[in-house]
Amino acid sequence: MHQHPEARSTCTTRPMPKYKPLPSLEWLRELFEVVEIPSDKFGKWSGLVWKIERRGTRGIGSVAGSLQRNPRKHDRVEWVVRSYGSSYYVSRVIYYIIHNTDPGDIQVDHEDRNPLNNNPWNLRLDVDGSIQGVDRFMRRDNASGAVGVYWNRERSKWMAYVYVEKRRKY
């Protein structure tokens, strides 16, 4: 019988983790199988299928997860899988199953910047936060035509910035 893994205890002096801790690797491998996603199935397949029978219409081999808006990035939709009352980002689960490494509080990044492409070869860890700061889309309301450049009304001039070791440099 599949049971929820033991809850990990948290120390009150540590800051709140950025991501919910993943269950054990053995437990995830009992529940899910990682499958390749063809490009015409992005948004239809999550990259995970169930290995166990689920209540309702979720049978063995069915797509695991559903698309949900990311609460941190409102314009971004990502695959999330629910199991035994907890939700996990599919990209983090796939990374863990394939690489045998729990990403912990490290961001799992999609190399092609498509959050619906959870193919294992497309997932990487952003260990020092440098990928997310460099590999960004230009905002729709960008007036300068360049990422990191904006009009400063107070000084009446264009300003530019980059992130170096998680600090903004102008």
GIMOBEL-V689343 format. One line per field, one symbol per residue. phi: phi as a letter, one per 40 degrees, with the letter a starting at -180 (. if undefined). psi: psi as a letter, one per 30 degrees, with the letter a starting at -180 (. if undefined). A space follows every 50 residues. Layout:
# GIMOBEL-V689343
phi->???
psi->???
This chain:
# GIMOBEL-V689343
phi->.cbccccccbccccccccbcdccccccccccbbcbcbcccbdgbbchbbc bbcbcgccccgccchacaccccbccbbbcbbbafgbbbccdcccdccccf bccfccccbcdcgbcccccdccbaccdbgccccccbccccccccgbcgba cccccfacbbabbbfgbcbc
psi->kklklkkkkkkffllklelkkllleeeefeelkklkjlffgkfekffklk flkllbfjlkflkkllklkkfejfgkklkkkkkhgkkkkeeeeeeeeefg kkfbgkkjkjeggjffigkeffklkieggfeefeillklegkffgkkgkl kjeefhlkllllkjhgkkk.
